[in-house]
Amino acid sequence: MKLRSATCQIAYWEGGKLQVANYLTRRTFSANPAALDVIGYFFTPRTIQDALVEFCAYSRESVAGVILQLIDAQLLLEYGSAEWARDELVQSSWKPWLPEGGFHFLTKDTPYVPWDWTVERKMKTLPATPAPPQFKTIRGADVVQLPPDENASDLFFKTLHARRTHREFAKGKVSLKNVTTLLQTTWGVQGYLHTNEFGPLPQKTSPSGGARHPGEVYLMALRVDGLERGLYHYQPKDNRLVRLRAKVSSRVASGYCADQLYFSGAAALFIMTAVFARTMWKYGRARAYRVVLLEAGHLCQTFCLTATRLGLAPFSTAALRDSLIEKDLGLDGITESVLYVAGVGLVPRGSGAALRAPGNSRHPAARRRADLLR
Ligand SMILES: Cc1cc2nc3c(=O)[nH]c(=O)nc-3n(C[C@H](O)[C@H](O)[C@H](O)COP(=O)(O)O)c2cc1C
């Protein structure tokens, strides 16, 4: 069996100890600097026997021990294995954005505070120091007091002011018409910009760096009147949904959202992913990874405002079980990866939530407290 060093590696010092991490698998190894020679040696595929000969100045036991530790930490991979193939895929598809792009993989599938912890217990996970001030002040500077905002009665501004994150939903279905409006308005193509250099570039309601539009969206329809329960890929070019095989349920929906139980009441989830190559192809610097994330924010705000205008109850969450979602969507999680989930349900009766005038939240105080711990 031949072994090869994982290419998805970074090394750093922590508390005076050298740490080597496989950022794809998120396994970290507290290494003796001498182990780096072994890692370096295995960048060409070799057998353990080869290494024992190469490092014959050391005892066989110590060399074999380091190799076993490196295998355990997934810093040495079996040449030709599935893990090796994933490592290769990161190299081939993310090359221009590495090593900085390792951040994307290092922050996937993070552990979450369990949903059933009490507010008091969650509070204990926060730093003991006071929260930083919410607003910045600049001492000693000249001040220009602005007049009060006069646009509050305009429907556009009313919609902006009425947007809130919802976590309670009425039981009914949302209409396919509204789901279509959400998809078309947020992810649909309004037209094309014809360019000599890049051919036709889609134009959407959200801006996109270089009009590359890396975002894709998948609909989990749970309670949509006129559409079978299921998982669908939205194809903006033809304004159509393509059904995927995965099973869906309210439980699966909250599972995707790191077990946040309130999202199991949603009528539909809109799972946002990015095809990184679209942006990377034009922007070969890792900074463009920021662009991909920023664009997901643009899309989500458009989604939330559209839902608000339709009188629906929107929400968004970045607390996701990335690998679970990617498996169900049939994604490798490398060339295309989940970034963000938005959703809608019906506004519960009597909540007064839809398009209400600007002002204070009407959530009961206890709910508000819990919300702040998201
Ligand atoms: C990127 C992002 C991630 C969020 N993740 C969660 C989440 O995991 N769960 C949740 O209940 N709310 C989540 N929220 C919603 C915030 O908690 C909410 O926006 C905030 O409390 C302010 O309330 P508002 O949206 O009603 O103005 C998220 C918001 C953003 C922008």
The ligand as a MOL file (V3000), in Angstrom:
LIG
                    3D

  0  0  0     0  0            999 V3000
M  V30 BEGIN CTAB
M  V30 COUNTS 31 33 0 0 0
M  V30 BEGIN ATOM
M  V30 1 C -25.9940 35.2190 8.6340 0
M  V30 2 C -27.1350 35.0760 9.6180 0
M  V30 3 C -27.2860 33.8950 10.2950 0
M  V30 4 C -28.3580 33.7220 11.1750 0
M  V30 5 N -28.5180 32.5060 11.7800 0
M  V30 6 C -29.6040 32.3210 12.5510 0
M  V30 7 C -29.8540 31.0570 13.1480 0
M  V30 8 O -29.0680 30.1270 13.0220 0
M  V30 9 N -30.9830 30.8970 13.8510 0
M  V30 10 C -31.8820 31.9090 14.0480 0
M  V30 11 O -32.8980 31.6820 14.7050 0
M  V30 12 N -31.6660 33.1360 13.5100 0
M  V30 13 C -30.5640 33.3500 12.7710 0
M  V30 14 N -30.3500 34.5750 12.2070 0
M  V30 15 C -31.3260 35.6390 12.4380 0
M  V30 16 C -30.8630 36.6080 13.5410 0
M  V30 17 O -30.9570 36.0030 14.7970 0
M  V30 18 C -31.7620 37.8310 13.4750 0
M  V30 19 O -31.5320 38.4590 12.2270 0
M  V30 20 C -31.4700 38.8260 14.5930 0
M  V30 21 O -31.8560 38.3040 15.8420 0
M  V30 22 C -32.1910 40.1570 14.3600 0
M  V30 23 O -33.5990 39.9420 14.2530 0
M  V30 24 P -34.4160 40.3680 12.9580 0
M  V30 25 O -33.9030 39.5650 11.8020 0
M  V30 26 O -35.8480 40.0440 13.2850 0
M  V30 27 O -34.1940 41.8400 12.7270 0
M  V30 28 C -29.2830 34.7710 11.3730 0
M  V30 29 C -29.1050 35.9760 10.6880 0
M  V30 30 C -28.0440 36.1370 9.8260 0
M  V30 31 C -27.8750 37.4440 9.0910 0
M  V30 END ATOM
M  V30 BEGIN BOND
M  V30 1 1 1 2
M  V30 2 1 2 3
M  V30 3 2 2 30
M  V30 4 2 3 4
M  V30 5 1 4 5
M  V30 6 1 4 28
M  V30 7 2 5 6
M  V30 8 1 6 7
M  V30 9 1 6 13
M  V30 10 2 7 8
M  V30 11 1 7 9
M  V30 12 1 9 10
M  V30 13 2 10 11
M  V30 14 1 10 12
M  V30 15 2 12 13
M  V30 16 1 13 14
M  V30 17 1 14 15
M  V30 18 1 14 28
M  V30 19 1 15 16
M  V30 20 1 16 17
M  V30 21 1 16 18
M  V30 22 1 18 19
M  V30 23 1 18 20
M  V30 24 1 20 21
M  V30 25 1 20 22
M  V30 26 1 22 23
M  V30 27 1 23 24
M  V30 28 2 24 25
M  V30 29 1 24 26
M  V30 30 1 24 27
M  V30 31 2 28 29
M  V30 32 1 29 30
M  V30 33 1 30 31
M  V30 END BOND
M  V30 END CTAB
M  END
